[in-house]
Amino acid sequence: MLTQEMAAEIVKQTMIRLNRNINIMDHTGTIIASGDQSRIHQLHSGALEVLRTGKPLFIKEDDPQQWEGSLPGINLPITFQDMIIGVIGITGKPEEIMEFGALVKMITEMMIHQSFIAEQFEWKQRLKEQVFEELLKDQYDVESINQRLNLIEIKLTPSFQIAIIEVSQTPLKKRELLQILENSFDEGSSLVGFLNSSRIFLLTSQLPESKLIQKLKTVLNSTNLFLKIGIGSTAMDFTQIHHSFQEAQQALLFGGKDQALTTFAEIEPQALLAGLDERAKRQYLNRVIGNLSDKLIETLDYFFKSNQNIGECAKRMYIHRNSLIYRLKKIKEVTGLDPQVLNDAVTLQLAVWLLQMNRKEN
């Protein structure tokens, strides 16, 4: 628990504040960090006495001969979880440094405790990510997964929801961001972790999609961060988690540029189109909208997103209603398809989606 790196950091931070030499000894009484580098790896007999008795030791100027390898000062036990794990020594006249000895001991033990919490977090986080990676495989060992989940006191029971969260630039540290998400969901029945430097996975257990969406919207509203979220279909058992994950990826890919949260159900037609033969896609695009200008294609996109409502579309595009009507007529002239007629609109909408997918891929 008390590593040489940690001890060196404690010595560095403490000496800056006290302007006194600090030594830290491990559970064997060996100096593992010191302001005096020449003393590192030496055995400190005063520390051995503290480790033996569990009590502070004060060494005066006429005492060092009794305590080989020690200088005048105070030596205090470092405790963690009711165990003595080392000794901290402050060099100087005991009567001068006694008043802040307890403070140094408290700060040291606090730093060790914080380091332990950080290590526990990293260990648990890595285990969560390993479990999720295992669940995405075609074949996995259920017993091994459950053993790991038991170690971190998590129980996953069907049904499952999968979300992928894409993180843009954020002032928050990784741990802070994960903590926000974990605080929003039941820690004992969910997994949260990083897929890579910019994407987070979220697996929830026995949480309806509507509740998941509600909680994620709360996170979006409370963080003031720009997050894009894709949600897959409900997985009824472990075997479906991989498919739901792929759907969440597609929801993230095909979701609107300004749309923070997208479910797979919203983009399922685009996902189906993505599986088509590339030659068939190109042929369809060229035949349906190959002769339309970018301006008219953009008009089609806005028109369909406005549910074919001319007034709403004109407002969203900041153009006059008559200008929009003129563009729709122009589209009909060029393509032979009327955006205001359902069957023609479906044909045009599919072409617009295909074009948008091509642009995203390129």
C-alpha positions, 0 to 999 in steps of 0.5 A, a space after each residue: 500500500 505504501 509504495 516508494 513512489 507514493 512516499 516520495 510524493 508525500 515527502 515532496 509535498 510535506 517538505 514544501 510546506 514545512 521546510 523540514 527534512 522528512 523521512 518515510 520508512 516502510 513496514 521493515 523500517 527501511 527508509 524509502 523516501 527522504 529529503 536527503 537522498 543519501 539516506 534512502 535504503 538505510 535501516 532506521 532503528 527509530 522506525 523499528 522501535 515505532 513499528 514494535 511498540 506502535 507508539 511515537 518516538 522522540 529522539 533528542 540530540 543526545 540520543 542518536 547513538 542509541 538509535 543507529 541510522 537515526 537523527 534527532 526528531 520525531 517518528 510517528 506510526 503511519 496507520 491504515 485500516 487499523 494497521 501500522 504500514 510505515 513510519 514518518 520521521 521529521 528531522 529537528 528538535 522534538 520540542 520545535 516540531 512536536 506541534 505540527 507532527 500530528 498534522 503531518 501524520 494526518 496529511 500522510 494518512 489522508 494521502 494514502 487513503 486517497 491513493 487507496 480509493 483511486 486504486 480501488 476505483 481503477 481496479 473496479 473500473 478495469 474489471 467492469 470494462 473487461 466484463 463488457 468486452 467479454 459480453 461483446 464476444 461471440 462466445 464467452 464464459 458466463 461463470 467467469 463473468 459472474 465471478 468478476 461481477 461478484 467481486 465488484 458486487 454487481 448483479 446483471 439480470 435481464 432485460 438489458 439496455 445498451 447506450 454509447 455516449 460520445 464525449 466531445 471536448 470536456 473540462 471533466 476528468 475521466 473519473 469525474 465523468 464516469 462518476 456522474 453516470 454511475 450516480 445516475 444509475 443503480 451501481 449494483 445493476 449497471 456497468 459504465 466504462 470507456 470504450 476508447 478515449 472519446 466513447 463511454 458504454 453504459 449497460 443497465 439491467 432491468 431498466 425500461 428504455 423509457 426510464 433509461 432515456 429519462 435518466 440520460 436526458 437528466 444527465 444531459 441537462 445537468 452536465 452542460 456538456 455536449 454529449 451524443 448518445 446512441 441507444 440500442 434495442 432491448 436485449 432479453 439475455 446476454 446473447 443479445 447484448 452484442 447486437 444491441 451494442 451494434 445498434 447503439 453504434 448505428 444510432 450514434 452514427 445515423 443520429 442527427 447532427 444536432 440531436 443529442 440522443 438517438 434510439 435505434 428505432 429512430 434510425 432503423 430504416 437508415 441501418 437497413 439501408 447501410 446493409 445494402 450492396 454498394 453498387 445498388 446504393 450508388 445506382 439508386 442515388 444516381 437515379 433518384 437525386 443524382 441531378 439535384 443541386 445541394 440546395 434542393 437536397 438540403 431543402 428535401 432534408 428539412 422538408 422531411 424533418 418538418 413532417 412535410 409541413 411547408 410552414 414549419 419547413 420554411 421557418 426552419 430554413 429561414 426562407 419565404 413560404 413561396 420560395 419553398 413551394 418553388 423549390 419543391 416544384 423544381 424537385 418534382 420537375 427534375 426527379 419526376 417525384 413529388 415530395 408532397 406525395 407519400 410514395 414519392 416522398 419515401 423514395 426521395 427520403 431513402 435517397 437523402 439518407 443514403 447520400 448522408 450516410 455516404 458523406 459521413 463515411 467519407 
